[in-house]
């Protein structure tokens, strides 16, 4: 599993955008398709909402990637 530490600079990010920003897919549209496939989990639960709000402290997993979302230190 490839670990990615993603620093969130705002309150939340849409799940499909997170996949793009973390570098695991090429675009937000591709991120939407990946989420719709039912293969993405957030904190261990399958997430089908493409624009689910992901906040600091959550862990997103897909296809060998593990994205740890943390809030930027202000």
N, C-alpha and C positions, 0 to 999 in steps of 0.2 A: 504494500500500500504506500503510495506517495503522499507524504504529508505536505500540506500547503498552509502556511500561516497567513491569514488575510486580515489586514488592519482596516477596520471600518471607520471612515472619517465622518460619518453622519449617523443618524439614529437607526436607520435600517437600509437594506438593499433588497431589491427584488431577486428572487431565487434565480431566474433565468439570467439576469445581469451579473449576479455573483459568479456563475459558471464562466461567463465571458471574461469578467475582470480578473478572475483567478487564473485564467489561461488554460482552462480545460476544454474549451470549445472556441470556435472562431467568431461567433456572433450571438447577439441576443436571440435571434430567430432560431439558431441551432440550439441554444439553451432551452427555448420553449419546447422544441421537439424532444429533447432529452428528458425534460421533466414529464412530458406527456407520455413517454414510454413506460413510466412507472418504475424506473430503475434508480431514482434519486431518493435518498433518505435524509431527513433532517432529525437529528437527535434520535436516530434509530427507527423512525417511523417513515413509511413511504409518504412522499409529498407529491400531490398531483396538481397543486395550484401553481401555475407558472410564475405568477408574480407574488408568491408568498413572501411576507416581510421577514427577512433574516436579520437577526440582531446579534450583538456581541454575546459571546458565550455559547453560541450554537455550533454544532458540528454537522457539516454536509458531506455525504459520501456518494460517490458514483464512479463506477468503472475503474476501480483501483486508486482513486483519488480520495483523500480525506482532507477537507477544508475546515480548518479551525478559525472561526471568526472571532476577532477580538476588537474591542473598542479602542480607538486611538486615545492615547493619554493627552488630556487637554491641559 
